[in-house]
Amino acid sequence: MTVASHLQELRRKHDHLSDMVEQAQRSPASDALKIADLKKQKLRLKEEITRLSQG
């Protein structure tokens, strides 16, 4: 897998997590811990994207 294709996949996963966070925040039955976990996953992906983009 090339770096470019890996970055593309990471961005796709990041966007998917963003959608999941938005949906969870709109739902009154959402678990705050689940939302926090999704946000942490999203942050890890963002950090990985940044690291790979700079290298």
N, C-alpha and C positions, 0 to 999 in steps of 0.2 A: 504494500500500500504506500503510495506516495504521500509526502507531507501535505500536499494540497488536498488530496482526497480525504486524508485523515482530518484535516481542518474542516472540510466541508461536512463531514459526518459529525464532528463535535458541535459545529454550529447548528446542525439539524436537531441534535439532541437537546441543545441549549434552548432552541426555539420551542421544542415540544415541552420541556420543563416549564418554560414561561407560560405556555398555554395552560398547563396543569395547575400552576400556582394561581393564575387568574381565575380559573374555574373553581378551585377550592376556596378562594377568598370570597367568591360570590355566594357560595353555598352556606346556609346557616348551620348545617350539620357538620361542617368541616372541623377536623381536629387540628388544633394549633400546632401540635407536635409534628403532624404530617406536613403541614405547610412549611414549618421551619426546616424539616428534613429536605423537602423539595428545593427550598432556597439554598441550602448548603450544597446540594448536588449541583445546582445551577452555578453557584459561585466556583466550585471546583472545576467545572467545565470551562467557565470563563477564564479562570487562571491558566488552565492548560492551553486554551486557544491563544491567549496573550503570550505565553511562553514560547509556543511553537511559531507564532507569527514573528517574533523578534529574532528567532534563531535562523 
